[in-house]
């Protein structure tokens, strides 16, 4: 039925997550990324 494990994983994810959950996941990834880079930037500025 599925040719690869990747196809199986995509199919399983589609069944278990709603569009709202996918959207929320990407928003959280963006927020965490911004906080991480802001923290790194602030750390470098404090070392100068």
VEXLUMPA-112767 format. One line per 4 residues: number of its first residue (from 1); their letters; for each residue x negated, y negated, z of N, C-alpha, C, O, CB. Coordinates in steps of 0.02 Angstrom, whole numbers, plus 32768, in hexadecimal, padded with zeros to 4 digits. Glycine has a CB too. Layout:
REM residues N
NUM = A = X,Y,Z,X,Y,Z,X,Y,Z,X,Y,Z,X,Y,Z; ...
END
This chain:
REM residues 48
1 = XXXX = 7FD7,803B,8000,8000,8000,8000,7FD4,7FC1,8000,7FDF,7F95,7FD7,802F,8000,803C; 7FA3,7FBC,802D,7F76,7F83,802F,7F33,7F99,8015,7F1A,7FCF,8026,7F70,7F67,8078; 7F15,7F6F,7FEB,7ED5,7F81,7FCD,7E9B,7F75,7FFC,7E6A,7F9A,7FFA,7ECB,7F5B,7F8D; 7EA0,7F41,8025,7E68,7F32,8052,7E82,7F22,8098,7EBE,7F16,80A2,7E3F,7EF7,8036
5 = XXXX = 7E54,7F23,80C7,7E66,7F10,810B,7E7B,7EC7,810E,7EA7,7EB5,8135,7E2A,7F1D,813A; 7E5C,7E9D,80E5,7E6E,7E56,80E3,7EB7,7E4E,80CF,7EDB,7E25,80EC,7E40,7E30,80B2; 7ECE,7E73,809D,7F14,7E70,8088,7F42,7E85,80C1,7F76,7E66,80CD,7F21,7E9D,804B; 7F2F,7EB9,80E5,7F57,7ED1,811E,7F5B,7E9C,8155,7F90,7E90,8171,7F39,7F12,813A
9 = XXXX = 7F23,7E7C,8163,7F21,7E49,8197,7F4C,7E0D,8184,7F71,7DF2,81AE,7ED9,7E32,81A5; 7F49,7DF7,8145,7F73,7DC0,812D,7FBD,7DD1,8133,7FE5,7DA8,8148,7F61,7DAD,80E5; 7FCE,7E0E,8121,8013,7E24,8125,802B,7E25,816D,8063,7E0E,817C,801B,7E69,8105; 8002,7E3F,819A,8015,7E41,81E0,801C,7DFC,81FE,804A,7DF0,8226,7FE1,7E69,8208
13 = XXXX = 7FF1,7DCE,81EC,7FF4,7D89,8205,8033,7D67,81ED,8052,7D41,8213,7FB6,7D61,81F0; 8047,7D72,81B0,8083,7D53,8195,80C1,7D6A,81BB,80F1,7D44,81C3,808B,7D63,814B; 80C1,7DA8,81D3,80FB,7DC2,81F6,80FF,7DA8,823E,8136,7DA2,8259,80FA,7E0E,81F7; 80C6,7D99,825C,80C6,7D89,82A3,80C3,7D3F,82B3,80D1,7D2C,82EC,808C,7DAA,82C4
17 = XXXX = 80B2,7D13,8283,80AD,7CCC,8291,80E1,7CA5,8269,80F0,7CB5,8230,8067,7CB2,8282; 80FB,7C72,8289,812B,7C46,8268,8104,7C0C,8249,80CB,7BFF,825B,8162,7C2D,829A; 8123,7BE8,821A,8102,7BAD,81FE,80EE,7B79,8233,80BA,7B59,822E,812F,7B8C,81C9; 8119,7B73,8266,810A,7B43,829C,80CB,7B58,82C2,80A2,7B2E,82D4,8145,7B3E,82CD
21 = XXXX = 80C3,7B99,82CE,8087,7BB2,82F1,8048,7BA7,82C7,8014,7B95,82E2,808F,7BFD,8301; 804E,7BB1,8285,8014,7BA5,8259,8001,7B5B,825A,7FC6,7B4B,825E,8024,7BBB,8211; 8033,7B2F,8257,8026,7AE8,8258,8006,7AD4,829A,7FD6,7AAD,829B,8068,7AC1,824C; 8020,7AED,82D1,8006,7ADD,8313,7FBE,7AF6,831B,7F95,7AD5,833A,8032,7AFC,8349
25 = XXXX = 7FAF,7B31,82FF,7F6C,7B4C,8302,7F3A,7B1C,82E0,7F04,7B0F,82FB,7F69,7B91,82E2; 7F4C,7B03,82A5,7F1E,7AD7,8281,7F17,7A94,82A3,7EE1,7A76,82A1,7F36,7ACD,8239; 7F4C,7A7B,82C2,7F48,7A3C,82E8,7F18,7A45,8323,7EEF,7A1A,8331,7F8E,7A26,8300; 7F1E,7A7D,8346,7EF2,7A8A,837E,7EAA,7A92,8368,7E7C,7A7B,838A,7F09,7AC8,83A3
29 = XXXX = 7E9E,7AB3,8330,7E5B,7AB9,8315,7E3E,7A74,8307,7E04,7A67,8316,7E5A,7AE5,82D5; 7E66,7A48,82E9,7E4F,7A05,82DB,7E3F,79DE,831A,7E0B,79BC,831D,7E84,79E0,82B3; 7E6A,79E2,834C,7E5E,79BD,838B,7E1F,79D7,83AD,7DF7,79AF,83C5,7E9C,79C4,83B9; 7E17,7A18,83B1,7DDC,7A35,83D1,7D9D,7A20,83AB,7D6A,7A11,83CA,7DE1,7A81,83D4
33 = XXXX = 7DA0,7A20,8369,7D66,7A0B,8341,7D54,79C3,834E,7D19,79B2,8357,7D75,7A15,82F7; 7D85,7998,8350,7D78,7951,835D,7D5A,7948,83A3,7D2A,7922,83AB,7DB9,7928,8357; 7D75,796A,83D5,7D5B,7965,8419,7D13,7980,841D,7CE9,7963,843F,7D88,798A,844A; 7D06,79B6,83FB,7CC3,79D2,83FB,7C90,79A2,83DC,7C5C,7995,83F9,7CC2,7A15,83D5
37 = XXXX = 7CA0,7988,83A2,7C71,795A,8381,7C6B,7918,83A7,7C35,78FB,83A8,7C88,794D,8339; 7CA1,7900,83C5,7C9E,78C3,83ED,7C71,78CF,842A,7C4B,78A3,843D,7CE4,78AD,8403; 7C76,790A,8449,7C4C,791B,8482,7C03,791F,846E,7BD7,7907,8493,7C62,795C,84A1; 7BF5,793D,8435,7BB0,7941,841D,7B95,78FC,840E,7B5B,78EC,841F,7BAC,796D,83DF
41 = XXXX = 7BBD,78D2,83EE,7BA8,788E,83DE,7B99,7867,841E,7B66,7845,8423,7BDF,786A,83B5; 7BC6,786C,8450,7BBC,7849,848F,7B7E,7862,84B2,7B59,783B,84D0,7BFA,7851,84BD; 7B71,78A3,84AF,7B35,78BF,84CE,7AF6,78A5,84AE,7AC6,7895,84D1,7B37,790A,84CB; 7AF5,78A1,846C,7ABB,7886,8449,7AB1,783C,8459,7A79,7826,8463,7AC2,7890,83FD
45 = XXXX = 7AE8,7817,845D,7AE3,77CF,846D,7AC8,77C5,84B4,7AA2,7796,84C0,7B28,77AD,8466; 7ADA,77F1,84E3,7AC2,77EB,8527,7A77,77FB,852C,7A55,77E1,8558,7AEA,7819,8556; 7A5F,7825,8500,7A18,7837,8502,79EC,77FF,84E7,79B0,77FD,84F5,7A0C,7876,84DB; 7A08,77D3,84BF,79E0,779D,84A1,79D2,7765,84D2,79B2,7734,84C0,7A04,7781,8465
END
